Amino acid sequence: MINSESVVASDNSGAVGSLLVKDHDVVVPGQVLANGLEFLPSYGSYRDGDSIIASVLGLLELRGKVLRIIPLAGKYFPKAGDKIIARVIDILMTGWRVEFGSAYSGVLNLKEATSRFVERDEDLTKILGIGDFIVAGITNVTSQNLVDITTRGQGLGPLRGGRIITVGTSKVPRIIGKEGSMVKLLRDSTGCNITVGQNGWIWIDGSPDAEIKMVGAIVEIENNAHVSGLTDHIQKFLEGLR
């Protein structure tokens, strides 16, 4: 059942708007999400007069006053600023082409992969080879759906060892948790390193037993993403695996 609780907000001008849904609510196309100009539509929603309307079936993600919908089905839709995990699928003259579970591939240019000088005829497989996984940031998505990425930045770069698992993109906010709380719980409880891409690809690295425990917990989150008090539920689940 769709939650219709109303939350009132106002801007500095004194104008008042109403938010008709809550963070992580499932919404349907045509559903009114908010009234008033204080709220802003993002992917999966649009403005119609003073109202913001859902255009896809998905999970509402509320970022301040910005309303974004993560589709419950279909491929990942890339957005500038997202952190993703990607796999190298081709080596170009000046960089690499990658896939990341989207209908579109991405391009990592040399200047966005390394700060060191690269010789004109240097073998780029010495930096990244086909099949290598990386953590990358999306820097730009053009109107023709060309996706530019970078691995220069904190927490970005090649991934060595470990394993990659995939989840639906609608489950990513629950796996990350509020301000990273769920990821911290998973890391502390299993001893595994974990990186969650907003494209639904997750890298985990630890002992075989710890990785199995981590995968089990992630599956449990997927199956119970709609449950309130999910962090407490997963903590008890992990304690039961010891």
Secondary structure as GFF3:
##gff-version 3
##sequence-region A 1 242
A	DSSP	beta_strand	7	10	.	.	.	ID=ss1
A	DSSP	beta_strand	16	19	.	.	.	ID=ss2
A	DSSP	beta_strand	26	27	.	.	.	ID=ss3
A	DSSP	beta_strand	32	35	.	.	.	ID=ss4
A	DSSP	beta_strand	40	41	.	.	.	ID=ss5
A	DSSP	beta_strand	45	48	.	.	.	ID=ss6
A	DSSP	beta_strand	51	54	.	.	.	ID=ss7
A	DSSP	beta_strand	58	63	.	.	.	ID=ss8
A	DSSP	beta_strand	66	71	.	.	.	ID=ss9
A	DSSP	beta_strand	83	91	.	.	.	ID=ss10
A	DSSP	beta_strand	95	99	.	.	.	ID=ss11
A	DSSP	beta_strand	106	109	.	.	.	ID=ss12
A	DSSP	three_ten_helix	110	112	.	.	.	ID=ss13
A	DSSP	three_ten_helix	124	126	.	.	.	ID=ss14
A	DSSP	beta_strand	133	141	.	.	.	ID=ss15
A	DSSP	beta_strand	147	150	.	.	.	ID=ss16
A	DSSP	beta_strand	157	159	.	.	.	ID=ss17
A	DSSP	beta_strand	163	166	.	.	.	ID=ss18
A	DSSP	three_ten_helix	169	171	.	.	.	ID=ss19
A	DSSP	alpha_helix	172	176	.	.	.	ID=ss20
A	DSSP	three_ten_helix	178	180	.	.	.	ID=ss21
A	DSSP	alpha_helix	181	190	.	.	.	ID=ss22
A	DSSP	beta_strand	193	196	.	.	.	ID=ss23
A	DSSP	beta_strand	201	205	.	.	.	ID=ss24
A	DSSP	alpha_helix	208	223	.	.	.	ID=ss25
A	DSSP	alpha_helix	230	240	.	.	.	ID=ss26
###
